[in-house]
Amino acid sequence: MLIYLKMSELCIVLLMVVLCYNGSFSKTLDEQLGVLFNRSDLRCPKECETQDFLNKKRFEDSMECCTCVAESLWVVEGTQNGTKVGYFDVLFVKHYIELKVKDHAVNFYNLIYTYGNITDIPSSVCNFSTIVYIDLSFNQIKDIRNIACLSILDTLLLAGNKIQSLIADVFHGMKHLRRVDVSFNQITKLEPTFFLYMEGSMFHFDLSYNNMSEIDVTNMVRLRQKYFCVVNFSHNVLNEITNPSNFSFQREQDFGHGGYLDFTYNNFSHFFNFEKIGFQDLQLFGKMQFYSFDFQHNNWICDCKFYPFVSQATLSSHILHASHVNFKCNGPPQFKNKIIKNFRHYPDLLICNISMSERCPHKCHCFYQPSRNQTVVNCRAKLSSKRFPLVLPEYENLALDFSKNLISDLDNQFERTKNYTFRIKEINLEGNNFHSISEFAVSQLKRTTMFNMKQNQITSIDRSLRNLRPCNVQLGRLDLVCTCNDLWFQSWLPSPTMPCYNNTLIFCKTETGYKSITKVTKSELGCTEDSHLKWFNLCIGILISLVVIFAFTGYNFYIEIYILWRRFLRKVSRPVSRNSFQYDIYISCNEDDDGLRNWISCELLSHLNDRGLKSFLPYRDCQPGRPREEEIIDSISKSKSILVLLSDLHHLERESTKAWISCEWKYTWLKYREDFSKNVIIINYDFLNNRDVSNRYIQAFMRASICIDFSNYRKDMWSTLNYVLGLSSPSYGFRYHRFQSSLDTATIYLQT
């Protein structure tokens, strides 16, 4: 027997090889079919090559046709080459059956035993590995887990048995199994991922007429199999699509071409939540556009839960446009038998009613309207208490219709209902008994996009109403006894060219009758110019201008202001004795400028020494080996005056010199600001302009100091320098009498 089975398997392999080169079928489609499902035992009929056949059978393409009507190896070989398909003699012994071979000279076997009383699939089937067809319909079978041993089984018919559940791997390894029928059983559960990872099998699966009440979303799609034909879930009690494992569909996943899923005659009533079943992005469901979902003949309630689906026009047109999915509404009564896909054009009709248990006021109609993202509370002429309800549904964006209720005292109503006024998006108070709109009432309506107060006897409106957009306010026509305080309407009301122009029309009573407030003049209302107010506004304007000027000046010239303020304070301060400093003058200069160094050595130092002034010159007096920055800080601290010789730095060859000069300027400013007794003297050796100096503090000294037109040819340079140092009175030729001994800064322009 074992030898016979091995020979049979070898025969199958040889037949497959032979048929691969058989010219009676379309090689192109056969090759595509083999690559698509990674199997070579299927043959595609020639009819799938003709467009008429595809149109007649409603196939999208030839490969879908091949998937659905492909012929198996044993059928093809039996038809063309005389391959035998044998049948078993089935002997029923008590509660099991025995299989007896009729003819040993066969290649494949069919097992057929219907309308019997067997309770299990015979274990002896595993002794016949070439069984390709089993029909055990209408028996008492409960367990089918031992079927996996039949590796080349093509068809399994188990309709009308007592199977109660199907585990995910019950058909594991049966890659040739194309057709399974478990209809008319007692199945209540189909394990998740039953179909998700199928590869090249289960083209036809019939689960109709069972007791399934829910289906896992992973059993609606296949990620590893591009095509399948039909999965029939009809005539169950399905009412929910679940996702207990929180499976999430990803953008990079390929859902394939899919197939036809039949969900007709179930108990679906509310459309499923895409996010809960794994489609975080609703557009991902659009990748299933080739899947055909048939939800006809269910108890659909066309409410707000359908809106997320029908609002996606492209998505819903793909999935709901096919002729076989023109499913209809079963409720509410006004939508009964309406085709669901047509709601794409009327999304406002998709609402969900809110009951009294959810705080809908008595006799009012409340509903959620997702197309406008609002919760409507319609109490039109229903509030017998003539007051606003104290509580409303706990939802955002309330659209309230309290019209025709004869409500009065608007302030009191808003005071009573502060718990929900901040959630009001729209409010209709038309046809009530309000006489005024106060500042408090306006403050409660800051978030509203529609405020309707038409057909109320309004006589007083607070000017705070102008804080609301005029197109959001509907007051209708109001005839008022206008005063000068009402002229703000002229700038607030919309212009005649705006579409909301007729929302509010204000007419004032004049001697010639009622006239639009936009055309009323001040003289007609007896308004006079208020000269006091005019002067007050002028003063306020001047004050604001001065504040702006001072702020601008302070922001841009705060250093100059500090220097001038310090100069003023030194006039009344006691001078510091020179003995408190180690040096009289610290000289900051460009030590790379040979001309400047020569002038300092021959002229400046001699002049200072003759007058007993002790100076510190960095390139002469810095101690070798001591950190220069540390010595600069120390020397500037011990010097009463800092003499800065400005020269052009653009031609410096050494960057280090620029760095030391910048360092000296930085510490000069810091010590000047810390020590009130210090003096800063600037000699503009190269006649530089402010724009030629990059240091902000040197620029400030140059702008804040009194500039002296001083040149060598005037013969008074040294006397002027002595005066700046406080050693003498100003010379006869010095014409700027504003210099005083208390000056702490000066700029001397030196022509060389």
Secondary structure, DSSP 4 states (H G I P E B T S, - for coil): -HHHHHHHHHHHHHHHHHHHT-TTS-HHHHHHHHHHHT-SSEE--GGGG-HHHHHHHT-SSHHHHHHHH-EEHHHHHHHHS---EEEEEEEEETTEEEEEES-SS-SEEEEE--SS---B--GGGGG-TTEEEEE--SS---B-GGGGG-TT--EEE-TTS---EE-TTTTTT-TT--EEE--SS---EE-TTTTTT--S--SEEE--SS---EEEGGGS--SS-SEEEEEE--SS---EEE-TT-----TT----SEEEEE--SS---S---TTTTT-SSGGGGGGGTT-EEE--SS--B-SGGGHHHHT-HHHHHHHH-SGGG--B--BSGGGTT-BGGGGGS-GGG--EEE-GGGTPPTT-EEEEEGGGTEEEEE-TTT-TTSS--S---S-SSEEEE--SS----HHHHHHHTHHHHTTEEEEE-TTS---EE-HHHHHTTTT-SEEE-TTS---EE-GGGGGS-GGGEE-EEEEE---GGGTTHHHHSPPTTSTTGGGEEEEEEETTEEEETTT--TTTTT----HHHHHHHHHHHHHHHHHHHHHHHHHHSHHHHHHHHHHHHHTTSPPPPGGGSSEEEEEE--TT-HHHHHHIIIIIHHHHHHTT--EE-HHHHPPTTS-HHHHHHHHHHTEEEEEEEE---TT-S-HHHHHHHHHHHHHHHHHHHH-TT-EEEEEETT---GGG---HHHHHHHHHSPEE---GGGS-HHHHHHHHTTSSPPPTT---TT--TT--EEEEE---
